[in-house]
Amino acid sequence: MKIDHLGIAVKDLDKTLSFYEDKLGLEKTAVETVADQGAKIAFLKIGESKIELLEALDEDGPIARHIAKRGEGIHHLALGVDNIEEKVSDMKEQGVRFIGEEPTPGAENMKIIFIHPKSSDGVLMELCEPLGEED
């Protein structure tokens, strides 16, 4: 495993991107909308990892609810894995709870699944694996 990215919930993606690009000098690598997650997402490269900025698409989505409850800031920690299905199966056998039953398509052509914060001491964690060409 490795740290793939750190997700940060933001109210205004363009304003926040300005800080990360202009003030910190980070390189934006992608911007996309992921309707299933109710978010507009931008990725910035930092070393071998990325920062993922997440802006809510609507007031009822998970990012909007996060910001309403906790404010802007760190949303989740994403861990890259080699075989997400195997990792999820192993973790379920150990009693780990997930949000959703199986990995789903996410941003940057990844398969993703979130570990429920009740299983990880309050930290929302995401497992991710690049989608293969056959997927």
Phi, psi and omega in degrees: 000158176211162173283115179278309179200166175244120181272132181235122178279131182226153178278322186229100185300315182298316179297315181292320177302322179303316179297309184295322180278308187282319184271318181269341179077022179279154182262122174287129181253339181195151170224129179208161176254130177242094185300321181300330180261359179062039186217147165261131192233138173235140177247140176233135180278135175217104185063227179270000181245186180222160168251131178249117176265130185239120176248134181293140175275333180211168185285348183258356184281171183297326180289317178298319179295320178299312181295320179298323183275319188240350184084178178292152177144197184300129181255312181203163174247125182254131179249127177279134179232159181278326181220094188295321180298316179296317180297316179297315179301312179300317182290322177298320178299334180268006176090011180285135178266145178237160172266104187101161184270330183210164179300146179231164177295139178230193180295160177057032177058047181245152165268133184224156168206144181259137173277130181297134182302337178291341177268348185232038175054042173090358180261124174284121180240147178240135169260139180217149178215136177301138175292134177283168180298330181279348183280000000 
